[in-house]
Each structure stands twice: as C-alpha cells, then as structure tokens.
C-alpha cells in the first residue's frame, strides 16, 4: 500500500499540471481575446481543415457506392414541388380549357374545378411547405456527424474509423472545453452585471455594462466554436430602434449580442435563466414580462413604445416569427413589433449546416439535449447581414410593413419567403385560411354570374 503512494502523488501532480495548462490556454487564447474582441484565426484554420476532411469523406463515399453499385441518393428529395405563382382563377381557367375547351365565363360551375382542389391537396400531402420547415435541413455532403445524412448510406471501414475518432474528439475534448467556457461566460455575466448594477446611473455604468455584456457573449460564442461573418456593419441597429431578425436557434441572441449591445425582450423565467435575467436587468434596461403580461398585447405594445421613444435607450432585439425555423425559410412576422412606429433595423442570419445544425426543433428536443447537440457539433458557422434601416410608409399598415421587412431579410439571406404562420408548428391551420380559399372561389363564380346578368 505504501509503495503506491509515490504513484498516487505523481498522478495528482500530473492532473494538477494538466488542469493548470488547460486553464492557461483558455485564458490566453480564448478568454483574453474575447475580452478585447480579437481573434488569432485558429477557428478559421480549424474550419478549413474540416472542409477538406468532409470533401475527402464525401468522395470516398461516392467512390465506394459506385464500385458496389449502391444507390447513392434516396429517390425522395426533401425539396419543394415547382409551383408557378398563379392565382386560383388562372389555374381553374387553365383546367377548364384543357378539359372541356369552354371559356371561364361560360358555365357557372364546372365539375373539372374539383381537380384544382384535389391537386392542391395532393401537393400538400406530398410536399408540405410548412411542416418541412420544422425538421433538420438536409445536407449535400457528409459531415461525420451522422445526423441528417440521409443521402449517403454507404460508409467504408476507413470512414467508420474516422467517424469514431471524430466522436472521441467531440465528446472527450471539445465538449469539456466548451462546457468550461460556457460556465465561465455565464458566471462572468451574472457576476459582472450584478456588480455593475450597484453603480449609479451614468456614462461609467453604461460603458461597463456594454463591455461586460460583449465580453461574456463573446466567451459564450467561443464555447460553441462559432465562426461568424458580419456584413455591412455600418447598418448596425442604433438606440431608439428595433432590431428584427429571422429565428433559427436560441443562440441567435448571442450571435447578434456578441457584435452589438441590445435590450432583450422576453418572458420572465425561473431557475438558472431567471437568475441570469435578474442580474442582467440590473445593469441594462431589458424588457422582461410576467407570464400573465405576455398575453396582454396592449401592455406589451405600450412597454415597447415607451422604450423606443427614449432615444437614449438601447435598440430592442426581437424575433417576430415567434418560433425557430430550420434555416431554409422565413415565415410570417407577427405584426406587433411593426405597429409602434419605430425605425426597424432588419438582420438576416444564415447558418452553414455542414459543420453543425443550429436549428432547434423544440417539439422534439429539450433545451439540455439541444445544447448538448450544439456543443458536440464540429462548429457553428454563420453569416450575418445588417440591412439598411426601414420605416413604415404613410399608406402602409403594420402587416404590409412586416411583410416588406420579411421579404428583405429572406432575399438577403437566400431564404424562402413564406406567408404561413410559424405557430402552425404547434397548432392546426386556422379556419380563416380555409375560408379565404372558399371566398376566392365563391367570388370568382358569383362575380362571373353578376357580369353576365349586367350584360
């Protein structure tokens, strides 16, 4: 037993030295650069190395599948059926022409009209524009994560070994490192904002609060090995405005907040999130609502209006979709943020899914599971575009303004612009949507009948 004591002492010393070296490396290469907002370029070298590995792995899969006559791609492709942007009346006119050869205004009702609605129903079953936005985006190449690579089914022994090595690196090296960084960032955020909160209001408090927030968010960004490219920074949101962005993931907040200083809007939570919220609001005028207040649209609008009318207050960060969409499209913006008459600063966020899928499917994964998936991905790579500020035009209502902003974000981010409500993720289609189609068809038939009566 006594002979083992020197060995135990050696193990303890080696463990202590390893921990010291690890925290020294974290401090020198991650935490200190995060404080000053600089980068040594290590993450970009890491990203380029991964790209080369992914390309090699994909080529190996394609070659192996070809040699053994394995089908490389599944016949089903998760894409959108090609649809021409035509109206209900135009499509029914075309069906009548091809079917009976009669003009649209000849009969009041044609049996062939049924085929229009049947075709639309079948198209929706085969290729639904909405529900596919709440599942992971399909990859065109293998990223050694085996999470969404449905297209690539054949994996050789060499690639399997490479995948196993990747698992060890991601779970045994990257995960502990990232957890340590996330813990450091959150701890500093709570401690720093609490201390700053005790200072009297003034320039000193505002300066310290800004840099504490930026420092902590940048540390959290590095906890995800996030590689972010910001475009058109001269358009960054300014005080007294609203920053509006498409929503893919909860980490959208730290992606934007690591490059700018924002007032957050949200519901008050309990647990760890509640502790963070209470600490943050001491140092910065964030807008937090009680659960009962969130349902009161007028109260929410009043609080937001009061905030943006004070030009000394920070821009509010809002995600008007109200839910996470899978990085392929932008869905309907809730009009509340566009009714208060503030300058809107649109921001488009687009993730590169080949390094890690940032989309949070909240109906499938809890927050802990989602964060584990994020922290065991290779990296989070994304581009952020700051668009020129937009204001509501004189004859434009809130819905039209929201759609104009949404279209600008979709166009810049290369996303599909959809009119559907993201709330369909958890709810059924509203009766209003069904009634709208009924009214369109009824108007077409009744309108033709009235026209003939006049003639």
C-alpha positions in Angstrom: 0.0 0.0 0.0 2.8 2.4 0.9 4.5 1.6 -2.4 1.5 3.1 -4.3 1.8 6.5 -2.5 4.5 7.9 -4.8 2.5 6.8 -7.8 -0.7 8.4 -6.5 1.3 11.6 -5.8 2.6 11.5 -9.4 -0.9 11.1 -10.8 -2.2 14.0 -8.7 0.7 16.2 -9.8 0.2 15.4 -13.5 -3.6 16.1 -13.1 -2.9 19.4 -11.5 -0.4 20.4 -14.1 -2.8 19.4 -16.9 -5.6 21.4 -15.4 -3.3 24.4 -15.0 -2.1 24.2 -18.6 -5.7 23.9 -19.8 -6.9 26.9 -17.9 -3.8 28.9 -19.0 -4.6 28.0 -22.6 -8.2 29.0 -22.2 -7.2 32.3 -20.6 -4.5 33.2 -23.2 -6.2 32.0 -26.4 -9.9 32.4 -25.7 -10.9 34.5 -22.7 -8.4 37.4 -23.1 -9.1 37.6 -26.9 -12.8 37.6 -26.2 -12.4 40.5 -23.7 -10.7 42.6 -26.4 -12.7 41.4 -29.3 -9.8 40.0 -31.3 -9.1 36.6 -32.9 -5.9 34.7 -33.6 -7.5 32.9 -36.6 -7.4 29.5 -35.0 -11.1 28.8 -35.7 -10.8 29.6 -39.4 -7.9 27.2 -39.8 -9.9 24.6 -37.9 -12.9 25.2 -40.3 -10.7 24.9 -43.4 -9.2 21.7 -42.1 -12.7 20.3 -41.5 -13.8 21.2 -45.0 -11.0 19.3 -46.6 -11.9 16.2 -44.4 -15.6 16.5 -45.4 -14.7 16.7 -49.0 -12.4 13.7 -48.8 -15.0 11.7 -46.9 -17.8 12.5 -49.4 -15.6 11.5 -52.4 -14.8 8.2 -50.6 -18.5 7.5 -50.1 -19.3 8.3 -53.7 -16.5 6.1 -55.0 -17.4 3.2 -52.7 -21.1 3.4 -53.7 -20.2 3.4 -57.3 -17.9 0.3 -57.0 -20.5 -1.7 -55.2 -23.5 -0.4 -57.2 -25.1 1.0 -54.1 -27.7 3.8 -54.7 -26.0 6.9 -53.5 -29.1 9.1 -53.3 -32.5 8.1 -52.0 -35.3 8.7 -54.5 -37.1 11.0 -52.2 -35.7 14.5 -52.1 -36.9 16.9 -49.4 -37.5 19.8 -51.8 -40.4 22.0 -52.9 -42.6 20.9 -55.8 -42.2 23.5 -58.6 -45.2 25.8 -58.5 -45.9 28.7 -60.8 -47.0 31.8 -59.0 -50.5 31.8 -60.4 -53.9 32.7 -58.9 -56.8 30.4 -58.2 -58.8 31.9 -61.1 -55.9 31.5 -63.6 -55.3 27.9 -62.7 -59.0 26.9 -62.9 -59.3 28.7 -66.2 -56.4 26.5 -67.5 -58.0 23.4 -66.2 -61.3 24.3 -67.9 -59.6 25.0 -71.2 -57.6 21.7 -71.2 -60.7 19.7 -70.1 -63.8 21.0 -71.8 -62.4 23.7 -74.1 -65.0 26.1 -72.8 -64.1 29.6 -71.6 -64.1 30.5 -68.0 -67.2 32.7 -68.2 -69.4 30.2 -70.0 -70.7 28.0 -67.1 -71.3 28.9 -63.5 -69.8 25.7 -62.3 -67.7 23.1 -63.9 -67.1 19.6 -62.5 -63.4 20.0 -63.5 -63.0 22.7 -60.9 -62.8 19.9 -58.3 -59.4 18.8 -59.8 -57.8 22.1 -58.8 -58.6 21.5 -55.1 -57.7 17.8 -55.4 -54.3 18.7 -56.9 -53.6 21.2 -54.2 -54.4 18.7 -51.5 -52.2 16.0 -53.0 -49.3 18.5 -53.5 -49.7 19.5 -49.8 -49.6 15.8 -48.7 -46.6 15.1 -50.9 -44.7 18.3 -50.3 -45.9 20.4 -47.4 -44.4 23.9 -47.4 -44.9 24.3 -43.7 -44.1 21.2 -41.7 -40.8 20.6 -43.5 -39.6 23.9 -42.1 -39.6 22.3 -38.6 -37.2 19.4 -39.4 -33.4 19.4 -39.9 -32.1 20.8 -43.1 -30.8 18.0 -45.4 -27.1 18.1 -46.2 -25.5 17.7 -49.6 -22.3 16.2 -48.1 -21.4 14.1 -45.1 -20.1 16.0 -42.0 -19.1 12.9 -40.0 -22.0 13.6 -37.5 -24.5 11.0 -39.0 -27.4 13.2 -38.0 -29.0 14.3 -41.3 -27.0 12.5 -44.0 -29.9 10.5 -45.4 -28.4 10.7 -48.9 -25.2 9.0 -48.1 -25.9 5.4 -46.9 -22.6 3.6 -47.7 -19.7 4.1 -45.2 -16.5 2.2 -45.6 -14.4 0.8 -42.7 -11.9 3.6 -43.0 -14.6 6.2 -42.8 -16.2 4.4 -39.9 -12.9 4.6 -38.0 -12.6 8.3 -38.9 -16.2 8.8 -37.6 -15.2 7.0 -34.3 -12.2 9.2 -34.0 -14.4 12.3 -34.5 -16.7 11.1 -31.7 -13.8 10.9 -29.3 -12.6 14.4 -30.3 -16.0 15.9 -30.0 -17.1 14.3 -26.7 -13.8 13.8 -24.9 -12.0 17.1 -25.9 -14.4 19.7 -27.4 -17.3 19.0 -25.1 -15.4 19.5 -21.8 -13.6 22.6 -23.2 -16.9 24.1 -24.4 -18.7 23.4 -21.1 -15.9 25.1 -19.2 -16.1 28.1 -21.5 -19.9 28.3 -21.2 -19.7 28.1 -17.4 -17.1 30.8 -17.4 -19.1 33.1 -19.7 -22.4 32.7 -17.8 -20.6 33.1 -14.4 -18.9 36.3 -15.5 -22.2 37.6 -17.0 -24.1 37.1 -13.7 -21.3 38.4 -11.5 -20.3 41.3 -13.8 -23.9 42.6 -14.4 -24.7 42.3 -10.7 -21.7 44.4 -9.7 -22.3 47.0 -12.4 -26.0 47.1 -11.3 -24.9 48.7 -8.0 -23.2 51.6 -9.7 -25.1 54.9 -10.1 -26.7 55.6 -13.5 -24.4 57.4 -15.8 -21.8 57.0 -18.6 -19.5 54.9 -16.5 -22.2 52.4 -15.7 -23.3 52.3 -19.3 -19.8 51.8 -20.6 -19.0 49.0 -18.1 -22.4 47.3 -18.8 -21.8 47.3 -22.5 -18.3 45.8 -22.3 -19.4 43.2 -19.7 -22.2 42.0 -21.9 -20.0 41.9 -25.0 -17.2 40.1 -23.3 -19.4 37.4 -21.8 -21.4 36.9 -25.1 -18.1 36.5 -27.0 -16.9 33.9 -24.5 -20.2 32.0 -25.0 -19.8 32.3 -28.8 -16.4 30.7 -28.4 -18.0 27.9 -26.3 -19.8 26.9 -29.5 -16.7 27.4 -31.7 -18.8 29.8 -33.6 -17.3 31.3 -36.7 -19.4 34.4 -37.6 -19.0 36.7 -40.6 -20.7 40.1 -40.2 -21.6 42.1 -43.3 -22.4 45.8 -43.6 -21.7 46.8 -40.1 -22.4 50.4 -40.8 -26.1 49.4 -40.7 -26.0 48.1 -37.2 -29.0 48.9 -35.0 -29.0 52.2 -33.1 -30.6 53.5 -30.0 -34.4 54.1 -30.1 -34.9 51.4 -32.8 -35.9 47.8 -33.1 -33.6 45.1 -34.4 -35.6 42.4 -36.3 -34.1 39.1 -37.4 -35.2 35.7 -38.6 -35.1 33.0 -36.0 -33.3 29.6 -36.3 -32.0 28.9 -32.8 -31.8 30.3 -29.3 -28.2 31.1 -29.9 -29.3 33.8 -32.4 -29.3 36.0 -29.4 -25.6 35.6 -28.6 -24.7 35.6 -32.3 -26.0 39.2 -32.5 -25.2 40.3 -29.0 -21.6 39.4 -29.4 -21.3 42.2 -32.0 -23.8 44.8 -30.6 -25.4 46.0 -27.4 -29.1 45.3 -27.2 -32.0 45.4 -24.8 -33.7 42.0 -24.7 -37.4 41.3 -24.7 -38.9 38.2 -23.2 -40.8 36.4 -20.6 -39.5 36.1 -17.0 -38.3 32.6 -16.3 -37.3 30.6 -13.2 -34.2 28.6 -12.4 -30.9 29.5 -13.9 -32.4 31.6 -16.7 -34.3 33.6 -14.0 -31.0 34.3 -12.1 -29.4 35.5 -15.4 -32.4 37.7 -16.2 -32.5 39.3 -12.8 -28.7 40.0 -12.9 -28.8 41.4 -16.5 -31.7 43.8 -15.8 -29.8 45.5 -13.0 -27.1 46.7 -15.5 -29.2 47.2 -18.6 -32.8 48.2 -19.3 -34.0 44.9 -20.7 -37.8 44.5 -21.1 -39.0 41.4 -19.2 -42.7 40.4 -18.9 -44.5 38.2 -16.4 -46.3 35.2 -17.9 -49.7 36.9 -17.5 -48.5 40.1 -19.1 -47.2 38.4 -22.3 -50.8 37.6 -23.3 -51.8 41.3 -23.0 -50.9 42.7 -26.4 -51.7 46.3 -25.4 -49.5 46.2 -22.4 -46.6 44.7 -24.4 -47.0 47.3 -27.1 -47.1 50.1 -24.5 -43.9 48.9 -22.8 -42.1 48.6 -26.2 -43.4 52.1 -27.3 -42.1 53.7 -24.1 -38.7 52.1 -24.6 -38.2 53.1 -28.3 -39.4 56.7 -27.7 -36.5 57.2 -25.4 -33.6 57.7 -27.9 -31.0 57.1 -25.2 -32.2 53.5 -24.7 -30.7 50.6 -26.5 -32.3 49.0 -29.6 -34.6 46.2 -28.8 -33.8 42.8 -30.2 -36.9 40.9 -31.4 -37.6 37.7 -33.4 -41.1 38.3 -34.9 -41.6 34.7 -36.2 -42.1 33.6 -32.6 -40.6 30.2 -33.2 -37.5 28.6 -34.7 -37.5 27.8 -38.4 -35.0 25.4 -40.0 -32.6 27.8 -41.7 -34.3 27.4 -45.1 -37.0 30.0 -45.0 -38.6 32.9 -43.2 -42.2 32.6 -42.0 -44.9 35.2 -41.1 -43.8 38.0 -38.9 -46.1 38.9 -36.0 -47.3 42.5 -36.6 -47.0 43.7 -33.0 -43.4 44.9 -33.4 -44.3 46.9 -36.5 -47.2 48.8 -35.0 -45.3 51.0 -32.6 -43.8 53.3 -35.2 -40.1 52.8 -34.5 -37.3 52.5 -37.0 -36.7 48.9 -37.8 -33.2 47.5 -38.4 -33.6 44.2 -40.3 -30.9 41.5 -39.8 -30.6 38.3 -41.9 -28.9 35.2 -40.3 -27.9 32.2 -42.3 -26.1 29.2 -40.9 -23.9 26.7 -42.7 -25.3 23.3 -41.7 -22.3 21.2 -42.8 -20.5 22.0 -39.6 -23.4 21.6 -37.3 -27.2 22.0 -37.4 -28.1 25.1 -35.4 -31.9 24.6 -35.8 -33.8 23.9 -32.6 -36.8 21.6 -33.0 -38.4 22.5 -29.7 -41.2 19.9 -30.2 -38.5 17.1 -30.5 -35.6 18.2 -28.2 -35.5 19.8 -24.8 -33.1 22.7 -24.2 -30.5 20.5 -22.5 -30.5 17.9 -25.3 -30.3 20.8 -27.9 -27.3 22.4 -26.1 -25.6 19.0 -26.0 -26.0 18.6 -29.7 -24.6 22.1 -30.3 -21.6 21.5 -28.1 -20.8 18.2 -29.7 -21.0 19.6 -33.2 -17.9 20.5 -35.1 -18.6 24.2 -35.1 -21.4 26.8 -35.6 -20.7 28.7 -38.8 -23.0 31.5 -39.9 -23.2 34.8 -41.8 -25.0 37.9 -40.5 -26.1 40.8 -42.8 -27.1 44.1 -41.3 -29.7 45.6 -43.8 -30.4 49.4 -44.1 -33.0 50.7 -41.6 -36.6 50.7 -42.7 -39.6 52.8 -41.6 -43.3 52.4 -42.1 -44.6 54.3 -45.1 -47.6 56.6 -44.9 -50.2 54.4 -46.6 -48.8 51.1 -45.2 -50.4 49.1 -42.4 -48.4 47.0 -39.9 -48.9 43.7 -41.8 -47.7 45.2 -45.1 -44.7 46.7 -43.3 -43.9 43.4 -41.6 -44.1 41.5 -44.9 -41.8 44.1 -46.6 -39.2 43.7 -43.9 -39.5 39.9 -44.0 -39.1 39.8 -47.8 -35.9 41.9 -47.5 -34.4 39.5 -44.9 -35.3 36.5 -47.0 -33.8 38.0 -50.1 -30.6 38.9 -48.4 -30.2 35.6 -46.6 -31.1 33.4 -49.6 -34.2 32.1 -47.7 -37.6 31.1 -48.9 -40.2 33.8 -48.2 -43.4 32.1 -46.8 -46.6 33.7 -45.7 -47.5 30.9 -43.3 -47.6 31.4 -39.6 -44.8 29.7 -37.6 -47.5 28.9 -35.0 -48.6 26.0 -37.2 -45.6 24.2 -35.7 -47.9 23.5 -32.7 -51.4 24.4 -33.9 -53.8 23.4 -36.7 -54.4 25.6 -39.7 -56.7 28.4 -38.8 -60.2 28.4 -40.2 -59.5 31.8 -41.7 -57.1 30.3 -44.2 -59.7 27.8 -45.4 -62.4 30.4 -45.5 -60.1 32.6 -47.7 -59.9 30.0 -50.4 -63.7 29.5 -50.2 -64.3 33.2 -50.6 -61.9 33.4 -53.6 -63.7 30.6 -55.4 -67.1 32.0 -54.5 -66.2 35.4 -55.6 -65.0 34.1 -59.0 -68.2 32.2 -59.6 -70.6 34.9 -58.3 -68.6 37.6 -60.0 -69.0 35.9 -63.4 -72.7 35.4 -62.8 -73.2 39.1 -62.0 -71.2 40.2 -65.0 -73.4 38.1 -67.3 -76.6 39.5 -65.7 -75.5 43.0 -66.4 -74.7 42.2 -70.0 
